Amino acid sequence: MAPGTRTAGAVTAPPGAGYGRRMTSESADPAVPNPLARLAELGLTLPPVVAPLASYVPARRSGTLVFTAGQLPFVDGQLPSAGKVGAQVGPDEAQGLAAVAALNGLAAVHDAVGLDRVVGIVKVVGYVASAPDFTGQPAVVNGASDLLGSVFGPAAAHARSAVGVAALPLDAPVEIELIVEIAP
């Protein structure tokens, strides 16, 4: 798959697109690329916001922060893979699924306030349904971090947690939460 493309639930960041690198854009502030333009340059589009599976909202604004609910890697309403990372799902596939979940999180943020208002990514929390002996959770959650870096450049530098768990809703391999800062 070509870098920066999305097929069957996998999203890959272009080479060298880590969050510590400056990205080019048409944004008024060169430190914060225009996220919708960057998504288009990467060959990605925001998916529809995934309907909540229980009693919550996909994203909630509080002051200048937007918190997303945990986002599963749904593609066209379906989980492309299920199971534990390190058993039924390989680490590389799980990394791509983390990027898909992050893209779903961006869709929730866009629906709540508009991506053009985002000035930075504050924190990413990644949950990885893990086989008992799997310890590569940080590498899996890099899929989300790298996608955010590709979209927001240096404004994507964030705090992060990568947590191994026994199970996730619907037997999803990964779940991603975002906290983003928006312009007042």
C-alpha positions in Angstrom: 0.0 0.0 0.0 1.3 3.5 -0.8 2.1 5.6 2.2 -0.7 7.9 3.2 -3.5 5.7 1.8 -6.4 4.0 3.3 -7.7 0.6 2.2 -9.7 -2.0 4.1 -9.2 -0.2 7.3 -5.5 0.4 7.2 -4.0 3.9 7.2 -0.3 4.5 6.8 1.5 7.7 7.3 3.9 8.9 4.6 7.6 8.3 5.4 9.1 10.9 7.6 5.8 12.3 8.7 6.4 12.0 12.5 4.8 14.5 14.8 8.2 16.2 15.5 8.7 17.3 11.9 7.4 20.5 10.4 4.7 20.0 7.7 3.8 22.4 4.9 0.3 23.8 4.4 -1.7 26.8 3.3 -2.7 27.5 6.9 -2.3 31.1 8.2 -0.1 29.7 11.0 2.6 27.6 9.4 3.0 25.6 12.7 -0.5 24.3 12.4 -1.3 22.9 8.9 -4.8 23.1 7.6 -6.0 19.7 8.7 -8.6 19.1 6.0 -6.1 20.0 3.3 -3.5 17.7 4.9 -6.0 14.9 5.0 -6.7 15.4 1.3 -2.9 15.5 0.5 -2.6 12.2 2.3 -5.4 10.7 0.3 -7.7 10.5 3.4 -11.2 11.7 4.1 -13.0 12.0 7.4 -15.4 9.2 7.8 -18.9 9.7 9.2 -18.9 9.9 13.0 -19.5 6.5 14.5 -22.7 6.3 16.4 -22.2 5.7 20.1 -22.5 2.1 21.3 -23.9 3.1 24.7 -24.9 6.2 26.7 -22.3 8.8 25.7 -21.5 11.4 23.1 -18.6 11.0 20.5 -16.9 14.2 21.6 -17.4 16.9 24.3 -16.0 20.4 24.4 -15.0 21.9 27.8 -13.5 25.3 27.4 -10.7 25.2 24.9 -10.4 21.4 25.1 -12.3 18.7 23.2 -12.4 15.2 24.6 -13.3 12.3 22.4 -14.9 9.1 23.6 -12.9 6.0 22.9 -12.9 5.4 19.1 -12.8 1.9 17.6 -11.3 1.3 14.2 -14.6 1.1 12.3 -14.5 1.3 8.5 -17.9 1.7 6.8 -19.6 0.6 10.0 -17.6 -2.6 10.4 -14.5 -3.6 12.4 -12.0 -4.8 9.8 -10.3 -7.1 12.4 -11.1 -8.5 15.8 -9.2 -10.2 18.5 -6.1 -9.8 20.6 -2.9 -8.2 19.4 -0.1 -10.7 19.5 -2.6 -13.6 18.8 -5.3 -13.1 16.2 -4.1 -9.6 15.1 -0.5 -8.8 14.2 1.3 -5.7 15.6 1.6 -4.1 12.2 -2.1 -4.5 11.4 -3.0 -3.2 14.9 -0.8 -0.1 14.2 -2.9 0.6 11.1 -6.1 0.0 13.0 -4.9 2.6 15.6 -4.5 5.1 12.8 -8.1 4.3 11.7 -9.4 4.8 15.2 -7.5 8.2 15.4 -9.1 9.2 12.1 -12.5 8.4 13.6 -11.5 10.5 16.6 -10.7 13.4 14.2 -14.2 13.0 12.6 -15.8 13.3 16.1 -13.7 16.5 16.8 -14.7 17.9 13.4 -18.4 17.2 14.0 -18.2 18.9 17.5 -16.2 22.0 16.6 -14.5 21.8 13.2 -10.9 20.6 12.6 -9.9 24.1 11.5 -10.2 25.2 15.1 -7.7 22.7 16.4 -4.4 24.3 17.5 -2.8 21.2 19.0 -3.2 17.6 20.1 -2.8 17.5 23.9 -3.0 13.8 24.7 -3.6 10.4 23.1 -4.7 7.4 25.1 -4.5 4.1 23.3 -5.9 0.8 24.6 -4.6 -2.3 23.0 -6.4 -5.7 23.5 -3.4 -7.8 24.1 -2.4 -11.4 24.2 -1.0 -12.2 27.7 2.6 -12.1 26.5 2.3 -9.1 24.1 4.3 -6.0 25.3 4.4 -3.9 22.1 1.5 -1.6 23.0 3.6 1.7 22.5 4.4 0.6 18.9 0.8 -0.1 18.1 -0.4 3.3 19.4 2.3 4.9 17.3 -0.2 4.3 14.4 -2.4 7.0 16.0 0.4 9.3 16.9 2.0 9.1 13.4 -1.3 9.8 11.7 -1.9 12.9 13.9 1.7 14.0 13.2 1.0 13.7 9.4 -2.1 15.8 9.8 -1.1 18.5 12.3 2.7 18.6 12.1 4.5 19.9 15.2 1.1 20.9 16.7 0.5 17.1 17.1 3.3 16.7 19.8 1.3 15.2 22.6 1.4 13.3 25.9 0.4 9.7 25.6 -0.5 6.5 27.3 -0.5 3.1 25.7 -2.3 0.5 27.8 -2.6 -3.2 27.3 -6.0 -4.5 28.3 -7.7 -8.0 28.4 -10.6 -7.0 26.1 -12.2 -4.1 24.3 -15.8 -3.5 23.1 -16.9 -5.8 20.2 -13.5 -7.6 20.5 -11.8 -4.6 18.9 -8.0 -4.8 18.9 -7.5 -1.1 19.6 -9.4 1.9 21.0 -8.1 5.5 20.8 -9.1 8.6 22.8 -8.0 12.1 21.9 -7.8 15.4 23.8 -7.3 18.3 21.5 -6.9 22.1 22.1 -9.0 24.5 20.0 -8.7 28.2 19.4 -11.0 30.2 21.8 
